[in-house]
Amino acid sequence: MPKPNFLLIMGDDFGYSDIGAFGSEISTPNLDAIANDGKVLT
């Protein structure tokens, strides 16, 4: 079984819903693609 890849994106001064994939009106197509193809760990 191949080892999983992890990508950690850290940002400052934005909330959970500030990314398009999580309900924002702002267009964030690249972050949306990462969010839609991956898993969200909370």
Gaussian input, Z-matrix of N, CA and C with variables (Angstrom, degrees):
# hf/3-21g

backbone

0 1
 N
 C     1     B1
 C     2     B2     1     A1
 N     3     B3     2     A2     1     D1
 C     4     B4     3     A3     2     D2
 C     5     B5     4     A4     3     D3
 N     6     B6     5     A5     4     D4
 C     7     B7     6     A6     5     D5
 C     8     B8     7     A7     6     D6
 N     9     B9     8     A8     7     D7
 C    10    B10     9     A9     8     D8
 C    11    B11    10    A10     9     D9
 N    12    B12    11    A11    10    D10
 C    13    B13    12    A12    11    D11
 C    14    B14    13    A13    12    D12
 N    15    B15    14    A14    13    D13
 C    16    B16    15    A15    14    D14
 C    17    B17    16    A16    15    D15
 N    18    B18    17    A17    16    D16
 C    19    B19    18    A18    17    D17
 C    20    B20    19    A19    18    D18
 N    21    B21    20    A20    19    D19
 C    22    B22    21    A21    20    D20
 C    23    B23    22    A22    21    D21
 N    24    B24    23    A23    22    D22
 C    25    B25    24    A24    23    D23
 C    26    B26    25    A25    24    D24
 N    27    B27    26    A26    25    D25
 C    28    B28    27    A27    26    D26
 C    29    B29    28    A28    27    D27
 N    30    B30    29    A29    28    D28
 C    31    B31    30    A30    29    D29
 C    32    B32    31    A31    30    D30
 N    33    B33    32    A32    31    D31
 C    34    B34    33    A33    32    D32
 C    35    B35    34    A34    33    D33
 N    36    B36    35    A35    34    D34
 C    37    B37    36    A36    35    D35
 C    38    B38    37    A37    36    D36
 N    39    B39    38    A38    37    D37
 C    40    B40    39    A39    38    D38
 C    41    B41    40    A40    39    D39
 N    42    B42    41    A41    40    D40
 C    43    B43    42    A42    41    D41
 C    44    B44    43    A43    42    D42
 N    45    B45    44    A44    43    D43
 C    46    B46    45    A45    44    D44
 C    47    B47    46    A46    45    D45
 N    48    B48    47    A47    46    D46
 C    49    B49    48    A48    47    D47
 C    50    B50    49    A49    48    D48
 N    51    B51    50    A50    49    D49
 C    52    B52    51    A51    50    D50
 C    53    B53    52    A52    51    D51
 N    54    B54    53    A53    52    D52
 C    55    B55    54    A54    53    D53
 C    56    B56    55    A55    54    D54
 N    57    B57    56    A56    55    D55
 C    58    B58    57    A57    56    D56
 C    59    B59    58    A58    57    D57
 N    60    B60    59    A59    58    D58
 C    61    B61    60    A60    59    D59
 C    62    B62    61    A61    60    D60
 N    63    B63    62    A62    61    D61
 C    64    B64    63    A63    62    D62
 C    65    B65    64    A64    63    D63
 N    66    B66    65    A65    64    D64
 C    67    B67    66    A66    65    D65
 C    68    B68    67    A67    66    D66
 N    69    B69    68    A68    67    D67
 C    70    B70    69    A69    68    D68
 C    71    B71    70    A70    69    D69
 N    72    B72    71    A71    70    D70
 C    73    B73    72    A72    71    D71
 C    74    B74    73    A73    72    D72
 N    75    B75    74    A74    73    D73
 C    76    B76    75    A75    74    D74
 C    77    B77    76    A76    75    D75
 N    78    B78    77    A77    76    D76
 C    79    B79    78    A78    77    D77
 C    80    B80    79    A79    78    D78
 N    81    B81    80    A80    79    D79
 C    82    B82    81    A81    80    D80
 C    83    B83    82    A82    81    D81
 N    84    B84    83    A83    82    D82
 C    85    B85    84    A84    83    D83
 C    86    B86    85    A85    84    D84
 N    87    B87    86    A86    85    D85
 C    88    B88    87    A87    86    D86
 C    89    B89    88    A88    87    D87
 N    90    B90    89    A89    88    D88
 C    91    B91    90    A90    89    D89
 C    92    B92    91    A91    90    D90
 N    93    B93    92    A92    91    D91
 C    94    B94    93    A93    92    D92
 C    95    B95    94    A94    93    D93
 N    96    B96    95    A95    94    D94
 C    97    B97    96    A96    95    D95
 C    98    B98    97    A97    96    D96
 N    99    B99    98    A98    97    D97
 C   100   B100    99    A99    98    D98
 C   101   B101   100   A100    99    D99
 N   102   B102   101   A101   100   D100
 C   103   B103   102   A102   101   D101
 C   104   B104   103   A103   102   D102
 N   105   B105   104   A104   103   D103
 C   106   B106   105   A105   104   D104
 C   107   B107   106   A106   105   D105
 N   108   B108   107   A107   106   D106
 C   109   B109   108   A108   107   D107
 C   110   B110   109   A109   108   D108
 N   111   B111   110   A110   109   D109
 C   112   B112   111   A111   110   D110
 C   113   B113   112   A112   111   D111
 N   114   B114   113   A113   112   D112
 C   115   B115   114   A114   113   D113
 C   116   B116   115   A115   114   D114
 N   117   B117   116   A116   115   D115
 C   118   B118   117   A117   116   D116
 C   119   B119   118   A118   117   D117
 N   120   B120   119   A119   118   D118
 C   121   B121   120   A120   119   D119
 C   122   B122   121   A121   120   D120
 N   123   B123   122   A122   121   D121
 C   124   B124   123   A123   122   D122
 C   125   B125   124   A124   123   D123

   B1=1.4321
   B2=1.5306
   B3=1.3413
   B4=1.4645
   B5=1.5255
   B6=1.3181
   B7=1.4614
   B8=1.5289
   B9=1.3295
   B10=1.4658
   B11=1.5285
   B12=1.3139
   B13=1.4609
   B14=1.5223
   B15=1.3097
   B16=1.4559
   B17=1.5213
   B18=1.3134
   B19=1.4568
   B20=1.5166
   B21=1.3054
   B22=1.4541
   B23=1.5195
   B24=1.3200
   B25=1.4614
   B26=1.5205
   B27=1.3097
   B28=1.4627
   B29=1.5252
   B30=1.3059
   B31=1.4563
   B32=1.5134
   B33=1.2998
   B34=1.4544
   B35=1.5236
   B36=1.3007
   B37=1.4581
   B38=1.5305
   B39=1.3128
   B40=1.4564
   B41=1.5151
   B42=1.3061
   B43=1.4587
   B44=1.5128
   B45=1.3179
   B46=1.4601
   B47=1.5259
   B48=1.3316
   B49=1.4660
   B50=1.5250
   B51=1.3185
   B52=1.4597
   B53=1.5246
   B54=1.3178
   B55=1.4651
   B56=1.5226
   B57=1.3234
   B58=1.4584
   B59=1.5144
   B60=1.3120
   B61=1.4660
   B62=1.5261
   B63=1.3184
   B64=1.4608
   B65=1.5170
   B66=1.3528
   B67=1.4571
   B68=1.5146
   B69=1.3017
   B70=1.4617
   B71=1.5203
   B72=1.3314
   B73=1.4612
   B74=1.5244
   B75=1.3172
   B76=1.4605
   B77=1.5281
   B78=1.3252
   B79=1.4601
   B80=1.5276
   B81=1.3265
   B82=1.4686
   B83=1.5328
   B84=1.3325
   B85=1.4670
   B86=1.5261
   B87=1.3145
   B88=1.4657
   B89=1.5208
   B90=1.3228
   B91=1.4646
   B92=1.5266
   B93=1.3377
   B94=1.4674
   B95=1.5263
   B96=1.3322
   B97=1.4643
   B98=1.5233
   B99=1.3224
   B100=1.4651
   B101=1.5229
   B102=1.3283
   B103=1.4679
   B104=1.5243
   B105=1.3226
   B106=1.4652
   B107=1.5241
   B108=1.3264
   B109=1.4672
   B110=1.5261
   B111=1.3123
   B112=1.4610
   B113=1.5121
   B114=1.3011
   B115=1.4595
   B116=1.5179
   B117=1.3202
   B118=1.4547
   B119=1.5191
   B120=1.3023
   B121=1.4583
   B122=1.5179
   B123=1.3157
   B124=1.4670
   B125=1.5019
   A1=108.55
   A2=117.77
   A3=119.62
   A4=111.44
   A5=114.80
   A6=120.02
   A7=109.37
   A8=117.88
   A9=119.80
   A10=111.11
   A11=115.72
   A12=121.84
   A13=108.78
   A14=116.49
   A15=121.94
   A16=108.90
   A17=115.72
   A18=122.13
   A19=107.11
   A20=116.82
   A21=122.33
   A22=107.89
   A23=115.81
   A24=121.34
   A25=107.27
   A26=115.78
   A27=120.41
   A28=108.63
   A29=115.23
   A30=120.83
   A31=109.89
   A32=115.47
   A33=120.59
   A34=109.09
   A35=115.82
   A36=123.62
   A37=113.14
   A38=117.20
   A39=119.67
   A40=108.87
   A41=114.77
   A42=120.39
   A43=112.07
   A44=115.52
   A45=122.26
   A46=111.63
   A47=117.53
   A48=120.35
   A49=112.92
   A50=118.90
   A51=121.88
   A52=112.93
   A53=117.86
   A54=123.14
   A55=107.59
   A56=116.91
   A57=121.46
   A58=114.50
   A59=118.43
   A60=121.85
   A61=112.22
   A62=117.08
   A63=121.12
   A64=112.49
   A65=117.11
   A66=120.31
   A67=117.01
   A68=119.27
   A69=121.01
   A70=110.86
   A71=115.78
   A72=121.02
   A73=111.14
   A74=117.28
   A75=122.42
   A76=108.93
   A77=116.56
   A78=121.63
   A79=110.30
   A80=115.75
   A81=121.65
   A82=108.30
   A83=117.75
   A84=120.68
   A85=114.92
   A86=118.55
   A87=119.81
   A88=111.43
   A89=117.01
   A90=119.69
   A91=110.84
   A92=117.21
   A93=120.91
   A94=110.66
   A95=117.07
   A96=120.57
   A97=111.10
   A98=116.95
   A99=120.46
   A100=109.86
   A101=116.65
   A102=121.12
   A103=111.61
   A104=117.43
   A105=120.84
   A106=113.04
   A107=117.54
   A108=120.97
   A109=113.21
   A110=116.92
   A111=119.80
   A112=112.96
   A113=114.80
   A114=122.68
   A115=108.54
   A116=115.40
   A117=121.15
   A118=108.00
   A119=116.01
   A120=121.55
   A121=107.96
   A122=116.26
   A123=119.29
   A124=110.63
   D1=129.04
   D2=179.66
   D3=-70.40
   D4=150.30
   D5=178.00
   D6=-71.26
   D7=141.90
   D8=179.10
   D9=-73.60
   D10=153.82
   D11=175.27
   D12=-97.73
   D13=140.62
   D14=177.35
   D15=-118.64
   D16=135.12
   D17=175.11
   D18=-126.69
   D19=119.15
   D20=179.66
   D21=-110.78
   D22=118.80
   D23=178.38
   D24=-109.34
   D25=121.61
   D26=179.31
   D27=-112.13
   D28=135.08
   D29=178.12
   D30=-137.20
   D31=168.08
   D32=-178.28
   D33=-124.87
   D34=140.81
   D35=171.76
   D36=67.12
   D37=40.32
   D38=168.57
   D39=-141.18
   D40=152.51
   D41=-177.62
   D42=-100.27
   D43=175.78
   D44=-177.32
   D45=-57.12
   D46=-40.47
   D47=-175.37
   D48=-91.76
   D49=15.57
   D50=178.30
   D51=-86.87
   D52=-2.16
   D53=177.02
   D54=-105.78
   D55=138.56
   D56=-176.00
   D57=-52.60
   D58=-37.56
   D59=-177.89
   D60=-66.04
   D61=-17.79
   D62=-177.69
   D63=-113.64
   D64=19.57
   D65=171.23
   D66=110.46
   D67=5.41
   D68=-179.64
   D69=-78.54
   D70=151.98
   D71=173.65
   D72=-83.02
   D73=-11.95
   D74=179.82
   D75=-77.29
   D76=135.52
   D77=-179.71
   D78=-78.90
   D79=117.69
   D80=176.53
   D81=-132.46
   D82=68.57
   D83=-171.49
   D84=-61.78
   D85=-36.68
   D86=-179.11
   D87=-71.11
   D88=-44.09
   D89=176.78
   D90=-66.77
   D91=-34.74
   D92=177.60
   D93=-62.61
   D94=-42.27
   D95=179.75
   D96=-63.24
   D97=-41.76
   D98=178.01
   D99=-64.18
   D100=-44.55
   D101=-178.77
   D102=-64.98
   D103=-39.64
   D104=-177.38
   D105=-74.21
   D106=-26.15
   D107=-178.80
   D108=-94.78
   D109=-7.02
   D110=-174.91
   D111=-116.84
   D112=-157.02
   D113=179.42
   D114=-122.62
   D115=147.41
   D116=177.30
   D117=-104.72
   D118=121.61
   D119=178.36
   D120=-108.12
   D121=122.05
   D122=-178.76
   D123=-117.54

